[in-house]
Structures are given as C-alpha cells and as structure tokens.
Amino acid sequence: MVDVEAQEAPAEGMKNIIDVTDLDSYGGETVDEKADSLIAAHPVVLISKTWCPFSRDAKDLLGTQIGVEVYSLEVNTHPQGGAVFKYVSDKYEHHTVPMVFIKGEFIGGCDDTKALYKSGELERTYLKGLIGRKQTKDTETLETAKLIPKERSTAMNPPLWFPNQVNNLVVRCVGLQVFCLSAISTAFYYKIWGRYLAVGLLVDFAIRLVAGSSLSPLGMNATFITSFFKPDFRPGPPKQFAAFCGLFFSLLGTLFYFLTFDGHDIVGAIWMAMLAFAAGLEGFLDFCLGCLFYGFGIQFGLIPDSVYRIYTASRQEIVESWDYKFGDSNGTYQICCIQLDWIRSHRFVFGSSKIYSASSDTRRYRSKFRRGPQVPEED
C-alpha cells in the first residue's frame, strides 16, 4: 500500500471518506501515471468534485451506508485535478463525475454504482472482503436489502408539482417545437399573430414550470411523439429551472411586443430570438443552458446539493418499471400499450367518454399480445 498523505473529508455526515491531497506520493513520472497508480493503490477510489450532488451520493452510499474506505480525489480543488480528470475521462470515455473505481476496475458513475448496489452485485462481488460489517443475508432474494436508505431531511422535491424525473426525449422534442415557434415569432414580429405566438409560448412555459409536460400542450404533443422510443430519464430540478428561464424570456418578448414605444417590437423580437437559440441548443444538440446555470448555482452554494437525492435513489426503480411494463419483445404490443397509457394520462384533453376506458383497453391489449398477435374483433 502506498504511503499517501490524506485526510478525512470534511463533508458533514460523511464517513470513511479519505481526501487524497498529495498525488506525488504515488508512483510515476507524469500525472497520467500517478493517476493510474492512485487507482491501483486503493480498493475504492473516486474521482469527484466537492460540490457535485452525484459525487456526494456515491460517497454516502459507499462510505457511510456500506462502510468501505473511499479515497477521493477532488478535481475542482486539487492542484492537478484538471489534468487527472482529463486523462481519466478520456481513457474510460466517461466525462462526468463521479468516476468510481473498485479494485482498479472502472464501474461507472453514481447511477451505475447504485444499480449494482440494488442488484446486490456491488457487495456480493465488487466489494467482497472489503466490508467490515456483516453483509445482509440472502441479498439476492431479500427485497428490503435492495432499498437505499436516505435521510428524509436531506432529500427535497422540486417546487410545485414538477416531477423528480423527466424523459429527456420529451424535453428535446419540446425544445424543437419552441425553437420553431419562437423563430417564426421572431421572423414575423410585425404581424399580430406572430406576437400572439409569444403569448402562447409564455402560457406553455408557465404550465411546464408548474407541472412539467403532463399538462402542457407542447409537452403532451412531445410525449406522444417520443412514446415510440425508450425514455432517457434525467433529473427534474434543472429542467424546471430551464422552464423558468424560458418563461422569463417569453415574458419579456411578450411584454415588449405589446408595449408602445419606438422599436418595442424589435426588442421583443430580440428576446424571442434568444429563446429560439437556447431552445435550439436543447433540441438539436442536447445542450441545456438552464441546466448549465443551475449547476453553477449548486457549485456556488446558491442551490442545496441535495436536490438530486430523490432522483439518484429512485432512477433505477423507474427504469426497471418501464422495462417491466414496456420491455416486451413484440414491438406492436409495446407501442399499443404506450399509446394507450398516454391517452389515459391525458384523457381530460379529449371529449369522448370512450377515453375513460383506456385503462381497461390497455389491459386487454397486453393480455392479447402476451398470448400472441391477434386480429382485433370488429366492434
């Protein structure tokens, strides 16, 4: 074992976290070689950031809940942290923190670690012989052994009725729609209908800020379009902040469109053009400006680092729930059930009373397709 200068991490409530402060204590001439020596020298190593909520959750799981010693190199505070992060992220093609290594093997980030913990593989295979406490008996079959305990006081829901998890495919589809509508509003700012497009976007952003895509016209349209594809689950809080930013931009665009001073409509068009730019980045490139500034808020202590705790604790359950409901090998069965579930969840939008029987329709379709494809009988 390398004689390394390290100190207990000062994070409140964290146990068994050892902060690596002297990378030169490890063998090697270059930073890359020293990083490899660090990973090989200790059973559990984290490449993390002090302010990152996902890094915090990984430390809490491994150090506090499981009870193994975790050697953590904080890339945002260590003098050689930037070089270490670049080398390790390029080598393992994982460009976010935390990066978790167990016995020299890269196992992934926070979500990957929690998925292994839930399945029992983390303790049974990867951490075998490292855990000081007695392991839970029969981890494979005991359901309560798969639960990840959390302090309720450190977990928080997004404000209002916004979900903790969102489907990023829906978010990007909404971004494409916002891009198109705001671009049209910018191009036809001199037309009254072009200005009222800004009003419509303002209302839609306000709805999504409150309750996500479930009540938003653009959100419902995006949900229907993307229901043919497996969801890409992302944390909800930063997307709610992005919706707030969109609300702010569309509000200013709308106000300037309808104010009366020289050049007011040009100013409104500029705000709508900026909204189109941000929405285009989200829709086309999967780059969320609002999420970027939300991360800065966490980094500078303006937003508590516990905002992601519910997401990280429940994401695996949501993914497995989706796979259980829609992971059938029969594509027709999958699409029919998704579409019927979508209609049921948005039935208040439609006037037909037949929509209220969508739940029983879903069960009927699932029953038929599990027996094999059949031709529906004539009504």
Rosetta blueprint (number, residue, H / E / L):
1 M L
2 V L
3 D L
4 V L
5 E L
6 A E
7 Q E
8 E E
9 A L
10 P L
11 A L
12 E L
13 G L
14 M L
15 K L
16 N L
17 I E
18 I E
19 D E
20 V E
21 T L
22 D L
23 L H
24 D H
25 S H
26 Y L
27 G L
28 G L
29 E L
30 T L
31 V H
32 D H
33 E H
34 K H
35 A H
36 D H
37 S H
38 L H
39 I H
40 A H
41 A H
42 H L
43 P L
44 V E
45 V E
46 L E
47 I E
48 S E
49 K L
50 T L
51 W L
52 C L
53 P H
54 F H
55 S H
56 R H
57 D H
58 A H
59 K H
60 D H
61 L H
62 L H
63 G H
64 T H
65 Q H
66 I H
67 G L
68 V L
69 E L
70 V E
71 Y E
72 S E
73 L E
74 E E
75 V L
76 N L
77 T L
78 H L
79 P L
80 Q L
81 G H
82 G H
83 A H
84 V H
85 F H
86 K H
87 Y H
88 V H
89 S H
90 D H
91 K H
92 Y H
93 E L
94 H L
95 H L
96 T L
97 V L
98 P L
99 M E
100 V E
101 F E
102 I E
103 K L
104 G L
105 E E
106 F E
107 I E
108 G E
109 G L
110 C H
111 D H
112 D H
113 T H
114 K H
115 A H
116 L H
117 Y H
118 K H
119 S H
120 G L
121 E H
122 L H
123 E H
124 R H
125 T H
126 Y H
127 L L
128 K L
129 G L
130 L L
131 I L
132 G L
133 R L
134 K L
135 Q L
136 T L
137 K L
138 D L
139 T L
140 E L
141 T L
142 L L
143 E H
144 T H
145 A H
146 K H
147 L L
148 I L
149 P L
150 K L
151 E L
152 R H
153 S H
154 T H
155 A L
156 M L
157 N L
158 P L
159 P L
160 L L
161 W L
162 F L
163 P L
164 N L
165 Q E
166 V E
167 N E
168 N H
169 L H
170 V H
171 V H
172 R H
173 C H
174 V H
175 G H
176 L H
177 Q H
178 V H
179 F H
180 C H
181 L H
182 S H
183 A H
184 I H
185 S H
186 T H
187 A H
188 F L
189 Y L
190 Y L
191 K L
192 I H
193 W H
194 G H
195 R H
196 Y H
197 L H
198 A H
199 V H
200 G H
201 L H
202 L H
203 V H
204 D H
205 F H
206 A H
207 I H
208 R H
209 L H
210 V H
211 A H
212 G H
213 S H
214 S H
215 L L
216 S L
217 P H
218 L H
219 G H
220 M H
221 N H
222 A H
223 T H
224 F H
225 I H
226 T H
227 S L
228 F L
229 F L
230 K L
231 P L
232 D L
233 F E
234 R E
235 P E
236 G H
237 P H
238 P H
239 K H
240 Q H
241 F H
242 A H
243 A H
244 F H
245 C H
246 G H
247 L H
248 F H
249 F H
250 S H
251 L H
252 L H
253 G H
254 T H
255 L H
256 F H
257 Y H
258 F H
259 L L
260 T L
261 F L
262 D L
263 G L
264 H H
265 D H
266 I H
267 V H
268 G H
269 A H
270 I H
271 W H
272 M H
273 A H
274 M H
275 L H
276 A H
277 F H
278 A H
279 A H
280 G H
281 L H
282 E H
283 G H
284 F H
285 L H
286 D L
287 F L
288 C L
289 L H
290 G H
291 C H
292 L H
293 F H
294 Y H
295 G H
296 F H
297 G H
298 I H
299 Q H
300 F L
301 G L
302 L L
303 I L
304 P L
305 D L
306 S L
307 V L
308 Y L
309 R H
310 I H
311 Y H
312 T H
313 A H
314 S H
315 R H
316 Q H
317 E H
318 I H
319 V H
320 E H
321 S H
322 W H
323 D H
324 Y H
325 K H
326 F H
327 G L
328 D L
329 S L
330 N L
331 G H
332 T H
333 Y H
334 Q H
335 I H
336 C H
337 C H
338 I H
339 Q H
340 L H
341 D H
342 W H
343 I H
344 R H
345 S H
346 H L
347 R H
348 F H
349 V H
350 F L
351 G L
352 S L
353 S H
354 K H
355 I H
356 Y H
357 S H
358 A H
359 S H
360 S H
361 D H
362 T H
363 R H
364 R H
365 Y H
366 R H
367 S H
368 K H
369 F H
370 R H
371 R H
372 G L
373 P L
374 Q L
375 V L
376 P L
377 E L
378 E L
379 D L
